[in-house]
Amino acid sequence: MAESSQQATKQQKIDELMAGLGQQLSSLSVEEIDCLHSRCDKLVQEFGALASKLGAPESAAPPLSPVVPDLIVLFGYEAPRIIADGEVVNGLTMLERAKEANAVSGKAECEDFLAHANANESEILAGLRGKVVFVFAGWWHPNGFERVAIVYWDGGRWIQYWGWLCYSWDERRRPVRRSTKLQ
């Protein structure tokens, strides 16, 4: 009987938490929801830890991924999706797909894109912070062939770094090419 009462108390706490969370979410602006969405994986992990402490069964659901369009068009560049949602590939597979998509931009394109990204923060680009890593597959690290240039949001600005090809690459990684569309 005591175990049944404890389980009911735990379920009541979870129900109260969910109701409070629902009320808080309903009062958020679109910008605040977008920011929350970009941090969703971390929130899911924290919620899972809290639920475990309260005795809830562990969820088998995968972490939520941010919604990003299949083709990003910015500053005269395109960043197509070449890796499916939930798929993980090695760096060489990512490079082959980038070549197939004609998305192997080099150093000049990377520097131009980065300059535009930090000087002209658009609503579209702001929505991609922390959700996308732009890959410049035609610009390899000068000290070796195992790294390519990437541009990502570091929390305060867009920066260029080197992505190791030996790592796993997921749908957030987008190779960049010159756009064929008018903006």
ROFIKE-152347 format. One record per atom (N, C-alpha, C): x, y, z. Coordinates in steps of 0.02 Angstrom, whole numbers, padded with zeros to 5 digits, always signed. Layout:
// residues N
XYZ;...
This chain:
// residues 183
+00041-00060+00000;+00000+00000+00000;+00043+00063+00000;+00097+00062+00040;+00141+00121+00043;+00175+00132-00024;+00193+00078-00059;+00225+00084-00125;+00177+00115-00175;+00114+00096-00172;+00063+00124-00217;+00053+00198-00203;+00055+00217-00140;+00049+00288-00121;+00108+00328-00145;+00169+00299-00139;+00229+00333-00162;+00227+00343-00238;+00203+00291-00273;+00199+00296-00346;+00149+00349-00366;+00093+00354-00331;+00042+00405-00345;+00071+00475-00332;+00109+00482-00278;+00140+00547-00262;+00191+00565-00316;+00231+00517-00339;+00279+00530-00392;+00243+00551-00456;+00189+00516-00473;+00152+00532-00533;+00121+00601-00528;+00097+00619-00468;+00068+00685-00457;+00121+00739-00467;+00182+00728-00442;+00236+00776-00451;+00253+00785-00525;+00255+00729-00561;+00269+00733-00633;+00213+00770-00669;+00150+00756-00652;+00093+00790-00683;+00096+00865-00668;+00114+00885-00607;+00119+00956-00589;+00175+00989-00628;+00231+00954-00634;+00288+00981-00672;+00268+00992-00745;+00234+00943-00774;+00214+00949-00844;+00163+01006-00854;+00117+01013-00807;+00067+01067-00812;+00102+01136-00807;+00149+01142-00761;+00187+01205-00754;+00228+01220-00816;+00259+01168-00844;+00299+01176-00904;+00254+01198-00962;+00196+01168-00968;+00149+01187-01021;+00128+01259-01016;+00115+01283-00955;+00095+01353-00944;+00153+01399-00963;+00213+01382-00945;+00271+01423-00961;+00282+01426-01037;+00276+01370-01071;+00286+01368-01143;+00235+01410-01180;+00173+01409-01156;+00120+01446-01191;+00130+01522-01189;+00172+01546-01143;+00182+01618-01137;+00244+01642-01174;+00281+01597-01207;+00343+01616-01241;+00330+01647-01310;+00375+01692-01330;+00373+01721-01397;+00404+01672-01446;+00396+01685-01511;+00426+01642-01563;+00501+01639-01554;+00533+01696-01540;+00606+01697-01531;+00627+01655-01471;+00589+01659-01417;+00605+01620-01358;+00595+01545-01370;+00543+01528-01408;+00531+01458-01425;+00588+01432-01468;+00610+01472-01516;+00665+01452-01559;+00729+01440-01519;+00742+01483-01471;+00801+01476-01428;+00795+01412-01387;+00736+01400-01359;+00723+01340-01320;+00732+01278-01364;+00708+01282-01425;+00713+01226-01471;+00786+01208-01485;+00828+01259-01490;+00899+01246-01504;+00934+01213-01446;+00905+01218-01388;+00934+01186-01328;+00896+01124-01307;+00854+01099-01351;+00808+01045-01335;+00843+00982-01312;+00896+00962-01345;+00930+00900-01326;+00951+00902-01253;+00979+00959-01232;+01002+00965-01163;+00942+00962-01115;+00888+00996-01133;+00829+00995-01091;+00800+00924-01084;+00800+00887-01139;+00775+00818-01138;+00818+00776-01091;+00884+00786-01093;+00928+00748-01049;+00916+00767-00976;+00909+00831-00962;+00896+00853-00893;+00828+00828-00868;+00778+00830-00913;+00713+00806-00893;+00715+00731-00880;+00752+00694-00922;+00759+00623-00911;+00792+00607-00844;+00843+00646-00826;+00876+00635-00761;+00828+00650-00704;+00788+00703-00711;+00739+00720-00659;+00686+00666-00655;+00661+00643-00712;+00610+00591-00713;+00637+00527-00681;+00700+00511-00693;+00730+00452-00663;+00733+00458-00587;+00751+00519-00563;+00752+00531-00491;+00683+00522-00460;+00632+00539-00498;+00563+00532-00474;+00535+00462-00484;+00576+00419-00515;+00555+00350-00524;+00520+00334-00589;+00519+00381-00636;+00487+00367-00700;+00530+00319-00740;+00499+00277-00781;+00539+00232-00823;+00580+00271-00873;+00638+00244-00890;+00683+00277-00938;+00650+00276-01007;+00652+00333-01041;+00622+00338-01107;+00669+00312-01160;+00641+00278-01210;+00681+00254-01265;+00679+00303-01324;+00644+00358-01315;+00637+00406-01370;+00703+00441-01383;+00721+00451-01448;+00783+00486-01464;+00777+00560-01448;+00832+00595-01437;+00829+00666-01425;+00798+00702-01485;+00763+00757-01471;+00732+00795-01524;+00785+00835-01561;+00780+00839-01627;+00827+00879-01665;+00793+00942-01691;+00830+00997-01696;+00801+01059-01719;+00776+01053-01791;+00725+01092-01807;+00698+01092-01875;+00740+01140-01917;+00771+01114-01969;+00813+01154-02014;+00791+01137-02085;+00782+01187-02128;+00760+01172-02196;+00810+01129-02234;+00785+01093-02285;+00828+01050-02325;+00880+01090-02365;+00863+01151-02384;+00910+01194-02421;+00912+01262-02387;+00970+01280-02361;+00979+01346-02330;+01010+01391-02383;+00981+01450-02394;+01007+01497-02443;+01022+01563-02407;+01087+01583-02407;+01110+01642-02372;+01168+01675-02411;+01168+01740-02416;+01225+01779-02441;+01252+01754-02508;+01209+01728-02551;+01233+01702-02614;+01261+01632-02611;+01248+01598-02556;+01271+01529-02547;+01212+01484-02531;+01222+01419-02543;+01173+01369-02525;+01207+01316-02482;+01169+01289-02435;+01193+01234-02394;+01141+01179-02394;+01148+01130-02441;+01098+01077-02447;+01106+01023-02393;+01050+00990-02379;+01052+00932-02334;+01079+00874-02374;+01133+00843-02351;+01161+00785-02385;+01161+00723-02340;+01142+00732-02277;+01139+00677-02229;+01069+00677-02200;+01036+00621-02202;+00966+00615-02179;+00961+00623-02103;+00902+00644-02079;+00890+00649-02007;+00905+00582-01974;+00943+00585-01921;+00959+00525-01883;+01016+00484-01912;+01038+00500-01972;+01093+00464-02004;+01160+00493-01981;+01209+00450-01973;+01277+00471-01956;+01323+00437-02006;+01368+00477-02036;+01414+00450-02085;+01486+00470-02067;+01534+00436-02097;+01603+00456-02085;+01620+00515-02130;+01677+00546-02118;+01697+00606-02154;+01706+00595-02229;+01731+00536-02248;+01741+00523-02319;+01674+00517-02356;+01624+00487-02323;+01557+00484-02353;+01528+00553-02359;+01538+00594-02308;+01513+00663-02311;+01546+00700-02369;+01611+00691-02380;+01646+00724-02435;+01619+00701-02503;+01607+00636-02510;+01580+00610-02573;+01512+00641-02588;+01470+00645-02537;+01404+00674-02546;+01409+00749-02561;+01456+00782-02530;+01466+00854-02544;+01486+00863-02618;+01530+00820-02642;+01550+00823-02713;+01491+00811-02759;+01449+00761-02742;+01390+00746-02782;+01342+00806-02784;+01340+00844-02729;+01296+00903-02725;+01330+00966-02750;+01390+00957-02779;+01429+01014-02804;+01439+01067-02749;+01453+01043-02688;+01461+01086-02630;+01529+01076-02599;+01581+01097-02635;+01649+01090-02611;+01684+01159-02610;+01652+01207-02581;+01680+01275-02579;+01745+01276-02540;+01789+01323-02558;+01855+01327-02528;+01865+01386-02483;+01929+01405-02476;+01949+01458-02429;+01916+01525-02444;+01917+01547-02507;+01888+01612-02524;+01814+01615-02507;+01777+01562-02524;+01706+01560-02508;+01694+01559-02433;+01735+01521-02397;+01727+01517-02324;+01738+01585-02292;+01791+01619-02311;+01806+01685-02283;+01751+01735-02300;+01725+01733-02362;+01671+01777-02383;+01607+01763-02343;+01590+01699-02337;+01530+01678-02300;+01535+01700-02227;+01593+01689-02197;+01604+01706-02127;+01598+01782-02116;+01627+01821-02161;+01622+01894-02156;+01549+01916-02160;+01511+01888-02207;+01440+01905-02213;+01401+01883-02150;+01416+01823-02126;+01379+01796-02069;+01387+01840-02007;+01446+01865-01995;+01457+01906-01935;+01439+01979-01945;+01436+02003-02007;+01419+02072-02020;+01344+02083-02033;+01310+02032-02057;+01240+02039-02078;+01197+01986-02045;+01192+01987-01981;+01153+01937-01945;+01080+01940-01967;+01060+01893-02007;+00991+01891-02031;+00948+01849-01984;+00882+01856-01992;+00836+01817-01952;+00845+01743-01966;+00858+01726-02030;+00869+01656-02048;+00931+01629-02013;+00985+01666-02018;+01048+01644-01988;+01042+01640-01912;+01009+01688-01881;+00999+01687-01809;+00963+01623-01788;+00916+01600-01829;+00879+01539-01814;+00920+01476-01822;+00978+01482-01852;+01021+01423-01863;+01076+01417-01811;+01082+01466-01767;+01134+01464-01716;+01130+01399-01676;+01186+01364-01673;+01189+01302-01634;+01154+01243-01667;+01124+01253-01725;+01088+01200-01758;+01124+01173-01820;+01168+01214-01849;+01200+01196-01912;+01275+01211-01908;+01314+01167-01937;+01386+01179-01947;+01396+01181-02022;+01420+01238-02047;+01432+01245-02119;+01500+01216-02136;+01502+01173-02187;+01563+01137-02205;+01589+01164-02272;+01652+01182-02274;+01686+01205-02335;+01734+01150-02355;+01706+01100-02390;+01742+01038-02406;+01801+01047-02453;+01805+01104-02486;+01861+01116-02532;+01920+01150-02499;+01915+01167-02434;+01970+01199-02398;+01995+01152-02344;+02051+01121-02357;+02080+01072-02311;+02132+01106-02267;+02141+01080-02208;+02192+01106-02162;+02260+01103-02195;+02301+01156-02190;+02366+01158-02224;+02416+01106-02199;+02408+01080-02138;+02456+01031-02111;+02435+00959-02122;+02384+00948-02160;+02363+00879-02171;+02295+00876-02205;+02278+00817-02227;+02217+00808-02265;+02159+00781-02223;+02168+00775-02158;+02116+00744-02117;+02065+00793-02088;+02072+00858-02104;+02026+00909-02077;+02004+00957-02133;+01940+00977-02129;+01913+01026-02176;+01886+01086-02136;+01880+01142-02170;+01856+01203-02138;+01781+01197-02123;+01762+01219-02063;+01692+01223-02043;+01679+01292-02013;+01617+01314-02016;+01596+01376-01984;+01538+01359-01939;+01543+01378-01876;+01490+01364-01828;+01482+01421-01779;+01425+01422-01744;+01409+01472-01694;+01442+01451-01628;+01485+01494-01600;+01519+01476-01538;+01486+01507-01477;+01427+01535-01485;+01392+01566-01429;+01392+01641-01431;+01438+01670-01469;+01441+01743-01474;+01451+01768-01545;+01474+01723-01588;+01487+01742-01658;+01499+01678-01698;+01497+01686-01764;+01513+01631-01809;+01589+01629-01817;+01619+01570-01811;+01691+01563-01816;+01709+01506-01864;+01770+01510-01891;+01796+01456-01934;+01840+01412-01890;+01834+01347-01900;+01874+01298-01864;+01888+01241-01912;+01920+01189-01888;+01936+01131-01930;+01899+01070-01905;+01861+01038-01950;+01824+00978-01932;+01862+00915-01952;+01872+00871-01905;+01909+00809-01917;+01866+00761-01958;+01893+00735-02012;+01856+00689-02054;+01848+00620-02021;+01889+00605-01972;+01882+00540-01938;+01822+00538-01891;+01793+00596-01876;+01735+00598-01832;+01672+00580-01870;+01618+00568-01834;+01553+00556-01864;+01522+00622-01884;+01487+00622-01940;+01454+00681-01967;+01380+00667-01971;+01339+00713-01945;+01266+00703-01945;+01231+00756-01987;+01164+00756-01984;+01124+00800-02027;+01134+00874-02013;+01164+00892-01958;+01177+00963-01943;+01234+00991-01985;+01275+00947-02013;+01332+00970-02053;+01309+00982-02124;+01319+01044-02149;+01295+01063-02215;+01352+01090-02258;+01368+01057-02313;+01419+01084-02358;+01392+01146-02393;+01437+01190-02411;+01418+01255-02440;+01440+01258-02513;+01396+01288-02555;+01412+01301-02625;+01384+01369-02644;+01410+01397-02698;+01383+01460-02725;+01311+01448-02745;+01267+01495-02731;+01197+01488-02748;+01183+01500-02821;+01136+01462-02847;+01113+01472-02915;+01047+01510-02916;+01021+01527-02856;+00956+01560-02849;+00966+01633-02831;+00919+01674-02852;+00919+01744-02833;+00891+01750-02762;+00920+01795-02723;+00895+01803-02654;+00855+01867-02648;
